[in-house]
Amino acid sequence: MADELITAFVLGLIGGVIPGPVLTAIFTEILQSSFLRSFRIIFMAIFTETVIALTSLLLLVSLNLSETVFRGLSFIGAGILVWIATSIWKIKKIDTGEQVHFGFWKISAMILANGVLWTFWITICVPKAIFLGEQMYLGAFIFLALVEIGWLFSTSAVALLFSKFRSLLSKPKVVPIVFKIFACTFVYFAIDMTYQSIRFFLSQ
């Protein structure tokens, strides 16, 4: 039982430092505003991911949906990432008029349409959570909570580390390059999500 609890926390720790759209959005917000402002995105992301975790748990238990459904979501997610990337690409300086606003719905849409994330929860986390739930009272929910705590801890740590380099990355000549890198990163994730989904469907 203790091993499952440790596994849950470690899964969250690893998930929080894996490069992805959310981490890129957090870095972008740090450069545009500050480290503290980036917690808006962190908390919005963890709220949405918690919804995904609970929904995945309920869906897997009651409907037994196939991975195909969630892989299909990746195509929508790829479009959302490209849309955000076009906004980031245009930034030439850190100026209020040019900032990309990461609102709740934009962050939520980006996460909810990430089929790979749904697959991660459904194929890895939720089965382990269900197993723990059979061993202890509310075990499934405790497992999911520990994953999210681990994610929050590691994501905050990475964001803090990145913020230490904000003064260097905020220089006028560096800003356009940094934001274009961020934009390309979003496009890369969009292409990767699409590729993985197409590969999945072709293998069926």
PyMOL commands that place a pseudoatom at each C-alpha (Angstrom):
pseudoatom trace, name=CA, resn=MET, resi=1, chain=A, elem=C, hetatm=0, pos=[0.000, 0.000, 0.000]
pseudoatom trace, name=CA, resn=ALA, resi=2, chain=A, elem=C, hetatm=0, pos=[2.800, 2.407, 0.873]
pseudoatom trace, name=CA, resn=ASP, resi=3, chain=A, elem=C, hetatm=0, pos=[4.442, 1.635, -2.466]
pseudoatom trace, name=CA, resn=GLU, resi=4, chain=A, elem=C, hetatm=0, pos=[1.296, 2.726, -4.320]
pseudoatom trace, name=CA, resn=LEU, resi=5, chain=A, elem=C, hetatm=0, pos=[1.190, 6.004, -2.407]
pseudoatom trace, name=CA, resn=ILE, resi=6, chain=A, elem=C, hetatm=0, pos=[4.837, 6.710, -3.215]
pseudoatom trace, name=CA, resn=THR, resi=7, chain=A, elem=C, hetatm=0, pos=[4.214, 5.773, -6.857]
pseudoatom trace, name=CA, resn=ALA, resi=8, chain=A, elem=C, hetatm=0, pos=[1.357, 8.279, -7.039]
pseudoatom trace, name=CA, resn=PHE, resi=9, chain=A, elem=C, hetatm=0, pos=[3.533, 11.123, -5.750]
pseudoatom trace, name=CA, resn=VAL, resi=10, chain=A, elem=C, hetatm=0, pos=[6.435, 10.200, -8.050]
pseudoatom trace, name=CA, resn=LEU, resi=11, chain=A, elem=C, hetatm=0, pos=[4.127, 10.065, -11.090]
pseudoatom trace, name=CA, resn=GLY, resi=12, chain=A, elem=C, hetatm=0, pos=[3.050, 13.604, -10.264]
pseudoatom trace, name=CA, resn=LEU, resi=13, chain=A, elem=C, hetatm=0, pos=[6.638, 14.774, -9.792]
pseudoatom trace, name=CA, resn=ILE, resi=14, chain=A, elem=C, hetatm=0, pos=[7.654, 13.399, -13.173]
pseudoatom trace, name=CA, resn=GLY, resi=15, chain=A, elem=C, hetatm=0, pos=[4.553, 14.757, -14.904]
pseudoatom trace, name=CA, resn=GLY, resi=16, chain=A, elem=C, hetatm=0, pos=[5.259, 18.244, -13.594]
pseudoatom trace, name=CA, resn=VAL, resi=17, chain=A, elem=C, hetatm=0, pos=[8.715, 18.509, -15.157]
pseudoatom trace, name=CA, resn=ILE, resi=18, chain=A, elem=C, hetatm=0, pos=[7.962, 16.909, -18.521]
pseudoatom trace, name=CA, resn=PRO, resi=19, chain=A, elem=C, hetatm=0, pos=[7.997, 19.662, -21.182]
pseudoatom trace, name=CA, resn=GLY, resi=20, chain=A, elem=C, hetatm=0, pos=[4.512, 20.334, -22.483]
pseudoatom trace, name=CA, resn=PRO, resi=21, chain=A, elem=C, hetatm=0, pos=[2.013, 23.067, -23.381]
pseudoatom trace, name=CA, resn=VAL, resi=22, chain=A, elem=C, hetatm=0, pos=[1.204, 23.932, -19.763]
pseudoatom trace, name=CA, resn=LEU, resi=23, chain=A, elem=C, hetatm=0, pos=[4.844, 24.319, -18.744]
pseudoatom trace, name=CA, resn=THR, resi=24, chain=A, elem=C, hetatm=0, pos=[5.485, 26.445, -21.827]
pseudoatom trace, name=CA, resn=ALA, resi=25, chain=A, elem=C, hetatm=0, pos=[2.502, 28.649, -20.948]
pseudoatom trace, name=CA, resn=ILE, resi=26, chain=A, elem=C, hetatm=0, pos=[3.855, 29.017, -17.393]
pseudoatom trace, name=CA, resn=PHE, resi=27, chain=A, elem=C, hetatm=0, pos=[7.279, 30.090, -18.695]
pseudoatom trace, name=CA, resn=THR, resi=28, chain=A, elem=C, hetatm=0, pos=[5.609, 32.567, -21.062]
pseudoatom trace, name=CA, resn=GLU, resi=29, chain=A, elem=C, hetatm=0, pos=[3.603, 34.091, -18.196]
pseudoatom trace, name=CA, resn=ILE, resi=30, chain=A, elem=C, hetatm=0, pos=[6.759, 34.418, -16.072]
pseudoatom trace, name=CA, resn=LEU, resi=31, chain=A, elem=C, hetatm=0, pos=[8.453, 36.414, -18.823]
pseudoatom trace, name=CA, resn=GLN, resi=32, chain=A, elem=C, hetatm=0, pos=[5.361, 38.543, -19.476]
pseudoatom trace, name=CA, resn=SER, resi=33, chain=A, elem=C, hetatm=0, pos=[4.558, 39.211, -15.818]
pseudoatom trace, name=CA, resn=SER, resi=34, chain=A, elem=C, hetatm=0, pos=[6.245, 37.475, -12.908]
pseudoatom trace, name=CA, resn=PHE, resi=35, chain=A, elem=C, hetatm=0, pos=[6.752, 34.201, -11.096]
pseudoatom trace, name=CA, resn=LEU, resi=36, chain=A, elem=C, hetatm=0, pos=[3.811, 34.910, -8.785]
pseudoatom trace, name=CA, resn=ARG, resi=37, chain=A, elem=C, hetatm=0, pos=[1.502, 35.625, -11.729]
pseudoatom trace, name=CA, resn=SER, resi=38, chain=A, elem=C, hetatm=0, pos=[2.419, 32.254, -13.226]
pseudoatom trace, name=CA, resn=PHE, resi=39, chain=A, elem=C, hetatm=0, pos=[0.582, 30.602, -10.328]
pseudoatom trace, name=CA, resn=ARG, resi=40, chain=A, elem=C, hetatm=0, pos=[-2.649, 31.663, -12.058]
pseudoatom trace, name=CA, resn=ILE, resi=41, chain=A, elem=C, hetatm=0, pos=[-1.837, 29.186, -14.802]
pseudoatom trace, name=CA, resn=ILE, resi=42, chain=A, elem=C, hetatm=0, pos=[-0.542, 26.567, -12.372]
pseudoatom trace, name=CA, resn=PHE, resi=43, chain=A, elem=C, hetatm=0, pos=[-3.761, 26.622, -10.335]
pseudoatom trace, name=CA, resn=MET, resi=44, chain=A, elem=C, hetatm=0, pos=[-5.985, 26.721, -13.423]
pseudoatom trace, name=CA, resn=ALA, resi=45, chain=A, elem=C, hetatm=0, pos=[-4.050, 23.779, -14.833]
pseudoatom trace, name=CA, resn=ILE, resi=46, chain=A, elem=C, hetatm=0, pos=[-4.219, 21.723, -11.646]
pseudoatom trace, name=CA, resn=PHE, resi=47, chain=A, elem=C, hetatm=0, pos=[-7.961, 22.389, -11.362]
pseudoatom trace, name=CA, resn=THR, resi=48, chain=A, elem=C, hetatm=0, pos=[-8.548, 21.210, -14.940]
pseudoatom trace, name=CA, resn=GLU, resi=49, chain=A, elem=C, hetatm=0, pos=[-6.262, 18.217, -14.524]
pseudoatom trace, name=CA, resn=THR, resi=50, chain=A, elem=C, hetatm=0, pos=[-8.150, 17.239, -11.377]
pseudoatom trace, name=CA, resn=VAL, resi=51, chain=A, elem=C, hetatm=0, pos=[-11.384, 17.353, -13.368]
pseudoatom trace, name=CA, resn=ILE, resi=52, chain=A, elem=C, hetatm=0, pos=[-9.749, 15.118, -15.983]
pseudoatom trace, name=CA, resn=ALA, resi=53, chain=A, elem=C, hetatm=0, pos=[-8.521, 12.721, -13.294]
pseudoatom trace, name=CA, resn=LEU, resi=54, chain=A, elem=C, hetatm=0, pos=[-11.936, 12.382, -11.665]
pseudoatom trace, name=CA, resn=THR, resi=55, chain=A, elem=C, hetatm=0, pos=[-13.740, 12.158, -15.011]
pseudoatom trace, name=CA, resn=SER, resi=56, chain=A, elem=C, hetatm=0, pos=[-11.301, 9.494, -16.191]
pseudoatom trace, name=CA, resn=LEU, resi=57, chain=A, elem=C, hetatm=0, pos=[-11.884, 7.527, -13.010]
pseudoatom trace, name=CA, resn=LEU, resi=58, chain=A, elem=C, hetatm=0, pos=[-15.671, 7.676, -13.393]
pseudoatom trace, name=CA, resn=LEU, resi=59, chain=A, elem=C, hetatm=0, pos=[-15.570, 6.940, -17.131]
pseudoatom trace, name=CA, resn=LEU, resi=60, chain=A, elem=C, hetatm=0, pos=[-13.249, 3.987, -16.757]
pseudoatom trace, name=CA, resn=VAL, resi=61, chain=A, elem=C, hetatm=0, pos=[-15.341, 2.502, -13.977]
pseudoatom trace, name=CA, resn=SER, resi=62, chain=A, elem=C, hetatm=0, pos=[-18.770, 3.087, -15.524]
pseudoatom trace, name=CA, resn=LEU, resi=63, chain=A, elem=C, hetatm=0, pos=[-18.462, 3.377, -19.315]
pseudoatom trace, name=CA, resn=ASN, resi=64, chain=A, elem=C, hetatm=0, pos=[-15.231, 1.542, -20.088]
pseudoatom trace, name=CA, resn=LEU, resi=65, chain=A, elem=C, hetatm=0, pos=[-14.456, 3.942, -22.961]
pseudoatom trace, name=CA, resn=SER, resi=66, chain=A, elem=C, hetatm=0, pos=[-11.698, 2.967, -25.371]
pseudoatom trace, name=CA, resn=GLU, resi=67, chain=A, elem=C, hetatm=0, pos=[-8.478, 4.867, -25.930]
pseudoatom trace, name=CA, resn=THR, resi=68, chain=A, elem=C, hetatm=0, pos=[-9.769, 5.781, -29.408]
pseudoatom trace, name=CA, resn=VAL, resi=69, chain=A, elem=C, hetatm=0, pos=[-12.072, 8.451, -27.962]
pseudoatom trace, name=CA, resn=PHE, resi=70, chain=A, elem=C, hetatm=0, pos=[-9.271, 10.242, -26.204]
pseudoatom trace, name=CA, resn=ARG, resi=71, chain=A, elem=C, hetatm=0, pos=[-6.814, 9.907, -29.058]
pseudoatom trace, name=CA, resn=GLY, resi=72, chain=A, elem=C, hetatm=0, pos=[-9.401, 11.637, -31.219]
pseudoatom trace, name=CA, resn=LEU, resi=73, chain=A, elem=C, hetatm=0, pos=[-9.362, 14.604, -28.828]
pseudoatom trace, name=CA, resn=SER, resi=74, chain=A, elem=C, hetatm=0, pos=[-5.709, 15.183, -29.717]
pseudoatom trace, name=CA, resn=PHE, resi=75, chain=A, elem=C, hetatm=0, pos=[-6.642, 16.540, -33.145]
pseudoatom trace, name=CA, resn=ILE, resi=76, chain=A, elem=C, hetatm=0, pos=[-8.687, 19.305, -31.488]
pseudoatom trace, name=CA, resn=GLY, resi=77, chain=A, elem=C, hetatm=0, pos=[-5.886, 19.887, -28.998]
pseudoatom trace, name=CA, resn=ALA, resi=78, chain=A, elem=C, hetatm=0, pos=[-3.346, 20.285, -31.806]
pseudoatom trace, name=CA, resn=GLY, resi=79, chain=A, elem=C, hetatm=0, pos=[-5.475, 23.016, -33.357]
pseudoatom trace, name=CA, resn=ILE, resi=80, chain=A, elem=C, hetatm=0, pos=[-5.694, 24.868, -30.046]
pseudoatom trace, name=CA, resn=LEU, resi=81, chain=A, elem=C, hetatm=0, pos=[-1.918, 24.737, -29.599]
pseudoatom trace, name=CA, resn=VAL, resi=82, chain=A, elem=C, hetatm=0, pos=[-1.301, 26.149, -33.083]
pseudoatom trace, name=CA, resn=TRP, resi=83, chain=A, elem=C, hetatm=0, pos=[-3.803, 28.941, -32.364]
pseudoatom trace, name=CA, resn=ILE, resi=84, chain=A, elem=C, hetatm=0, pos=[-1.918, 29.897, -29.175]
pseudoatom trace, name=CA, resn=ALA, resi=85, chain=A, elem=C, hetatm=0, pos=[1.439, 29.610, -30.965]
pseudoatom trace, name=CA, resn=THR, resi=86, chain=A, elem=C, hetatm=0, pos=[0.423, 32.205, -33.572]
pseudoatom trace, name=CA, resn=SER, resi=87, chain=A, elem=C, hetatm=0, pos=[-0.276, 34.713, -30.775]
pseudoatom trace, name=CA, resn=ILE, resi=88, chain=A, elem=C, hetatm=0, pos=[3.037, 34.040, -29.037]
pseudoatom trace, name=CA, resn=TRP, resi=89, chain=A, elem=C, hetatm=0, pos=[5.017, 34.270, -32.305]
pseudoatom trace, name=CA, resn=LYS, resi=90, chain=A, elem=C, hetatm=0, pos=[3.972, 37.930, -32.773]
pseudoatom trace, name=CA, resn=ILE, resi=91, chain=A, elem=C, hetatm=0, pos=[5.458, 39.120, -29.477]
pseudoatom trace, name=CA, resn=LYS, resi=92, chain=A, elem=C, hetatm=0, pos=[8.509, 41.325, -30.024]
pseudoatom trace, name=CA, resn=LYS, resi=93, chain=A, elem=C, hetatm=0, pos=[8.812, 42.939, -26.613]
pseudoatom trace, name=CA, resn=ILE, resi=94, chain=A, elem=C, hetatm=0, pos=[7.366, 42.543, -23.140]
pseudoatom trace, name=CA, resn=ASP, resi=95, chain=A, elem=C, hetatm=0, pos=[4.605, 45.066, -23.378]
pseudoatom trace, name=CA, resn=THR, resi=96, chain=A, elem=C, hetatm=0, pos=[1.086, 44.967, -21.947]
pseudoatom trace, name=CA, resn=GLY, resi=97, chain=A, elem=C, hetatm=0, pos=[-0.419, 45.501, -25.394]
pseudoatom trace, name=CA, resn=GLU, resi=98, chain=A, elem=C, hetatm=0, pos=[1.397, 42.525, -26.830]
pseudoatom trace, name=CA, resn=GLN, resi=99, chain=A, elem=C, hetatm=0, pos=[0.946, 40.057, -24.005]
pseudoatom trace, name=CA, resn=VAL, resi=100, chain=A, elem=C, hetatm=0, pos=[-0.812, 36.773, -24.566]
pseudoatom trace, name=CA, resn=HIS, resi=101, chain=A, elem=C, hetatm=0, pos=[-3.573, 36.363, -22.023]
pseudoatom trace, name=CA, resn=PHE, resi=102, chain=A, elem=C, hetatm=0, pos=[-3.840, 32.840, -20.649]
pseudoatom trace, name=CA, resn=GLY, resi=103, chain=A, elem=C, hetatm=0, pos=[-7.389, 32.846, -19.340]
pseudoatom trace, name=CA, resn=PHE, resi=104, chain=A, elem=C, hetatm=0, pos=[-9.145, 29.968, -17.649]
pseudoatom trace, name=CA, resn=TRP, resi=105, chain=A, elem=C, hetatm=0, pos=[-10.977, 28.831, -20.791]
pseudoatom trace, name=CA, resn=LYS, resi=106, chain=A, elem=C, hetatm=0, pos=[-7.869, 28.929, -22.959]
pseudoatom trace, name=CA, resn=ILE, resi=107, chain=A, elem=C, hetatm=0, pos=[-5.864, 26.866, -20.457]
pseudoatom trace, name=CA, resn=SER, resi=108, chain=A, elem=C, hetatm=0, pos=[-8.786, 24.494, -19.882]
pseudoatom trace, name=CA, resn=ALA, resi=109, chain=A, elem=C, hetatm=0, pos=[-9.390, 23.977, -23.602]
pseudoatom trace, name=CA, resn=MET, resi=110, chain=A, elem=C, hetatm=0, pos=[-5.685, 23.309, -24.153]
pseudoatom trace, name=CA, resn=ILE, resi=111, chain=A, elem=C, hetatm=0, pos=[-5.628, 20.670, -21.412]
pseudoatom trace, name=CA, resn=LEU, resi=112, chain=A, elem=C, hetatm=0, pos=[-9.041, 19.087, -22.027]
pseudoatom trace, name=CA, resn=ALA, resi=113, chain=A, elem=C, hetatm=0, pos=[-8.259, 18.602, -25.718]
pseudoatom trace, name=CA, resn=ASN, resi=114, chain=A, elem=C, hetatm=0, pos=[-4.944, 16.905, -24.958]
pseudoatom trace, name=CA, resn=GLY, resi=115, chain=A, elem=C, hetatm=0, pos=[-5.742, 13.296, -25.800]
pseudoatom trace, name=CA, resn=VAL, resi=116, chain=A, elem=C, hetatm=0, pos=[-2.312, 12.139, -24.630]
pseudoatom trace, name=CA, resn=LEU, resi=117, chain=A, elem=C, hetatm=0, pos=[-3.058, 13.507, -21.163]
pseudoatom trace, name=CA, resn=TRP, resi=118, chain=A, elem=C, hetatm=0, pos=[-6.382, 11.673, -21.045]
pseudoatom trace, name=CA, resn=THR, resi=119, chain=A, elem=C, hetatm=0, pos=[-4.598, 8.508, -22.156]
pseudoatom trace, name=CA, resn=PHE, resi=120, chain=A, elem=C, hetatm=0, pos=[-1.972, 8.986, -19.431]
pseudoatom trace, name=CA, resn=TRP, resi=121, chain=A, elem=C, hetatm=0, pos=[-4.678, 9.162, -16.777]
pseudoatom trace, name=CA, resn=ILE, resi=122, chain=A, elem=C, hetatm=0, pos=[-6.775, 6.333, -18.176]
pseudoatom trace, name=CA, resn=THR, resi=123, chain=A, elem=C, hetatm=0, pos=[-3.992, 3.862, -18.942]
pseudoatom trace, name=CA, resn=ILE, resi=124, chain=A, elem=C, hetatm=0, pos=[-1.583, 4.565, -16.065]
pseudoatom trace, name=CA, resn=CYS, resi=125, chain=A, elem=C, hetatm=0, pos=[-2.940, 6.599, -13.161]
pseudoatom trace, name=CA, resn=VAL, resi=126, chain=A, elem=C, hetatm=0, pos=[-6.593, 5.566, -12.917]
pseudoatom trace, name=CA, resn=PRO, resi=127, chain=A, elem=C, hetatm=0, pos=[-5.969, 1.779, -13.005]
pseudoatom trace, name=CA, resn=LYS, resi=128, chain=A, elem=C, hetatm=0, pos=[-3.449, 2.196, -10.163]
pseudoatom trace, name=CA, resn=ALA, resi=129, chain=A, elem=C, hetatm=0, pos=[-5.915, 4.410, -8.312]
pseudoatom trace, name=CA, resn=ILE, resi=130, chain=A, elem=C, hetatm=0, pos=[-8.648, 1.785, -8.648]
pseudoatom trace, name=CA, resn=PHE, resi=131, chain=A, elem=C, hetatm=0, pos=[-6.248, -0.862, -7.365]
pseudoatom trace, name=CA, resn=LEU, resi=132, chain=A, elem=C, hetatm=0, pos=[-5.459, 1.252, -4.285]
pseudoatom trace, name=CA, resn=GLY, resi=133, chain=A, elem=C, hetatm=0, pos=[-9.171, 1.888, -3.824]
pseudoatom trace, name=CA, resn=GLU, resi=134, chain=A, elem=C, hetatm=0, pos=[-9.645, -1.846, -3.422]
pseudoatom trace, name=CA, resn=GLN, resi=135, chain=A, elem=C, hetatm=0, pos=[-7.036, -1.880, -0.661]
pseudoatom trace, name=CA, resn=MET, resi=136, chain=A, elem=C, hetatm=0, pos=[-8.065, 1.129, 1.413]
pseudoatom trace, name=CA, resn=TYR, resi=137, chain=A, elem=C, hetatm=0, pos=[-11.046, 3.410, 1.985]
pseudoatom trace, name=CA, resn=LEU, resi=138, chain=A, elem=C, hetatm=0, pos=[-11.060, 6.284, -0.543]
pseudoatom trace, name=CA, resn=GLY, resi=139, chain=A, elem=C, hetatm=0, pos=[-7.783, 4.909, -1.864]
pseudoatom trace, name=CA, resn=ALA, resi=140, chain=A, elem=C, hetatm=0, pos=[-8.560, 5.851, -5.480]
pseudoatom trace, name=CA, resn=PHE, resi=141, chain=A, elem=C, hetatm=0, pos=[-9.117, 9.501, -4.568]
pseudoatom trace, name=CA, resn=ILE, resi=142, chain=A, elem=C, hetatm=0, pos=[-6.060, 9.598, -2.298]
pseudoatom trace, name=CA, resn=PHE, resi=143, chain=A, elem=C, hetatm=0, pos=[-3.959, 8.242, -5.177]
pseudoatom trace, name=CA, resn=LEU, resi=144, chain=A, elem=C, hetatm=0, pos=[-5.216, 10.937, -7.575]
pseudoatom trace, name=CA, resn=ALA, resi=145, chain=A, elem=C, hetatm=0, pos=[-4.676, 13.645, -4.945]
pseudoatom trace, name=CA, resn=LEU, resi=146, chain=A, elem=C, hetatm=0, pos=[-1.060, 12.556, -4.421]
pseudoatom trace, name=CA, resn=VAL, resi=147, chain=A, elem=C, hetatm=0, pos=[-0.402, 12.663, -8.174]
pseudoatom trace, name=CA, resn=GLU, resi=148, chain=A, elem=C, hetatm=0, pos=[-1.690, 16.242, -8.295]
pseudoatom trace, name=CA, resn=ILE, resi=149, chain=A, elem=C, hetatm=0, pos=[0.329, 17.261, -5.212]
pseudoatom trace, name=CA, resn=GLY, resi=150, chain=A, elem=C, hetatm=0, pos=[3.463, 15.850, -6.826]
pseudoatom trace, name=CA, resn=TRP, resi=151, chain=A, elem=C, hetatm=0, pos=[2.657, 17.719, -10.056]
pseudoatom trace, name=CA, resn=LEU, resi=152, chain=A, elem=C, hetatm=0, pos=[2.109, 20.987, -8.174]
pseudoatom trace, name=CA, resn=PHE, resi=153, chain=A, elem=C, hetatm=0, pos=[5.379, 20.613, -6.266]
pseudoatom trace, name=CA, resn=SER, resi=154, chain=A, elem=C, hetatm=0, pos=[7.601, 19.872, -9.284]
pseudoatom trace, name=CA, resn=THR, resi=155, chain=A, elem=C, hetatm=0, pos=[5.908, 22.381, -11.610]
pseudoatom trace, name=CA, resn=SER, resi=156, chain=A, elem=C, hetatm=0, pos=[6.280, 25.160, -9.028]
pseudoatom trace, name=CA, resn=ALA, resi=157, chain=A, elem=C, hetatm=0, pos=[9.935, 24.246, -8.519]
pseudoatom trace, name=CA, resn=VAL, resi=158, chain=A, elem=C, hetatm=0, pos=[10.676, 24.358, -12.256]
pseudoatom trace, name=CA, resn=ALA, resi=159, chain=A, elem=C, hetatm=0, pos=[8.801, 27.661, -12.596]
pseudoatom trace, name=CA, resn=LEU, resi=160, chain=A, elem=C, hetatm=0, pos=[10.831, 29.155, -9.716]
pseudoatom trace, name=CA, resn=LEU, resi=161, chain=A, elem=C, hetatm=0, pos=[14.080, 27.997, -11.325]
pseudoatom trace, name=CA, resn=PHE, resi=162, chain=A, elem=C, hetatm=0, pos=[13.061, 29.499, -14.676]
pseudoatom trace, name=CA, resn=SER, resi=163, chain=A, elem=C, hetatm=0, pos=[12.096, 32.800, -13.008]
pseudoatom trace, name=CA, resn=LYS, resi=164, chain=A, elem=C, hetatm=0, pos=[15.666, 33.194, -11.745]
pseudoatom trace, name=CA, resn=PHE, resi=165, chain=A, elem=C, hetatm=0, pos=[16.745, 33.756, -15.374]
pseudoatom trace, name=CA, resn=ARG, resi=166, chain=A, elem=C, hetatm=0, pos=[13.924, 36.227, -16.116]
pseudoatom trace, name=CA, resn=SER, resi=167, chain=A, elem=C, hetatm=0, pos=[16.196, 39.307, -16.207]
pseudoatom trace, name=CA, resn=LEU, resi=168, chain=A, elem=C, hetatm=0, pos=[18.405, 37.688, -18.850]
pseudoatom trace, name=CA, resn=LEU, resi=169, chain=A, elem=C, hetatm=0, pos=[15.503, 36.373, -20.909]
pseudoatom trace, name=CA, resn=SER, resi=170, chain=A, elem=C, hetatm=0, pos=[13.681, 39.734, -20.751]
pseudoatom trace, name=CA, resn=LYS, resi=171, chain=A, elem=C, hetatm=0, pos=[16.360, 41.728, -22.605]
pseudoatom trace, name=CA, resn=PRO, resi=172, chain=A, elem=C, hetatm=0, pos=[14.983, 43.483, -25.733]
pseudoatom trace, name=CA, resn=LYS, resi=173, chain=A, elem=C, hetatm=0, pos=[17.152, 41.524, -28.168]
pseudoatom trace, name=CA, resn=VAL, resi=174, chain=A, elem=C, hetatm=0, pos=[16.401, 38.221, -26.467]
pseudoatom trace, name=CA, resn=VAL, resi=175, chain=A, elem=C, hetatm=0, pos=[12.606, 38.548, -26.040]
pseudoatom trace, name=CA, resn=PRO, resi=176, chain=A, elem=C, hetatm=0, pos=[11.567, 37.953, -29.690]
pseudoatom trace, name=CA, resn=ILE, resi=177, chain=A, elem=C, hetatm=0, pos=[13.821, 34.908, -29.917]
pseudoatom trace, name=CA, resn=VAL, resi=178, chain=A, elem=C, hetatm=0, pos=[12.550, 33.424, -26.641]
pseudoatom trace, name=CA, resn=PHE, resi=179, chain=A, elem=C, hetatm=0, pos=[8.883, 33.833, -27.582]
pseudoatom trace, name=CA, resn=LYS, resi=180, chain=A, elem=C, hetatm=0, pos=[9.466, 32.384, -31.055]
pseudoatom trace, name=CA, resn=ILE, resi=181, chain=A, elem=C, hetatm=0, pos=[11.051, 29.373, -29.352]
pseudoatom trace, name=CA, resn=PHE, resi=182, chain=A, elem=C, hetatm=0, pos=[7.948, 29.089, -27.162]
pseudoatom trace, name=CA, resn=ALA, resi=183, chain=A, elem=C, hetatm=0, pos=[5.711, 29.341, -30.237]
pseudoatom trace, name=CA, resn=CYS, resi=184, chain=A, elem=C, hetatm=0, pos=[7.714, 26.631, -32.006]
pseudoatom trace, name=CA, resn=THR, resi=185, chain=A, elem=C, hetatm=0, pos=[7.466, 24.506, -28.873]
pseudoatom trace, name=CA, resn=PHE, resi=186, chain=A, elem=C, hetatm=0, pos=[3.670, 24.725, -28.975]
pseudoatom trace, name=CA, resn=VAL, resi=187, chain=A, elem=C, hetatm=0, pos=[3.688, 23.790, -32.660]
pseudoatom trace, name=CA, resn=TYR, resi=188, chain=A, elem=C, hetatm=0, pos=[5.998, 20.865, -31.909]
pseudoatom trace, name=CA, resn=PHE, resi=189, chain=A, elem=C, hetatm=0, pos=[3.563, 19.522, -29.311]
pseudoatom trace, name=CA, resn=ALA, resi=190, chain=A, elem=C, hetatm=0, pos=[0.703, 20.002, -31.768]
pseudoatom trace, name=CA, resn=ILE, resi=191, chain=A, elem=C, hetatm=0, pos=[2.547, 18.007, -34.435]
pseudoatom trace, name=CA, resn=ASP, resi=192, chain=A, elem=C, hetatm=0, pos=[3.551, 15.337, -31.926]
pseudoatom trace, name=CA, resn=MET, resi=193, chain=A, elem=C, hetatm=0, pos=[-0.017, 14.952, -30.631]
pseudoatom trace, name=CA, resn=THR, resi=194, chain=A, elem=C, hetatm=0, pos=[-1.313, 14.657, -34.201]
pseudoatom trace, name=CA, resn=TYR, resi=195, chain=A, elem=C, hetatm=0, pos=[1.406, 12.188, -35.172]
pseudoatom trace, name=CA, resn=GLN, resi=196, chain=A, elem=C, hetatm=0, pos=[0.811, 9.979, -32.142]
pseudoatom trace, name=CA, resn=SER, resi=197, chain=A, elem=C, hetatm=0, pos=[-2.934, 9.910, -32.794]
pseudoatom trace, name=CA, resn=ILE, resi=198, chain=A, elem=C, hetatm=0, pos=[-2.551, 9.143, -36.504]
pseudoatom trace, name=CA, resn=ARG, resi=199, chain=A, elem=C, hetatm=0, pos=[-0.083, 6.400, -35.641]
pseudoatom trace, name=CA, resn=PHE, resi=200, chain=A, elem=C, hetatm=0, pos=[-2.552, 4.991, -33.121]
pseudoatom trace, name=CA, resn=PHE, resi=201, chain=A, elem=C, hetatm=0, pos=[-5.435, 4.954, -35.625]
pseudoatom trace, name=CA, resn=LEU, resi=202, chain=A, elem=C, hetatm=0, pos=[-3.296, 3.402, -38.380]
pseudoatom trace, name=CA, resn=SER, resi=203, chain=A, elem=C, hetatm=0, pos=[-2.269, 0.578, -36.046]
pseudoatom trace, name=CA, resn=GLN, resi=204, chain=A, elem=C, hetatm=0, pos=[-5.880, -0.395, -35.386]
for i in range(1, 204): cmd.bond("trace and resi %d" % i, "trace and resi %d" % (i + 1))
show_as sticks, trace
zoom trace
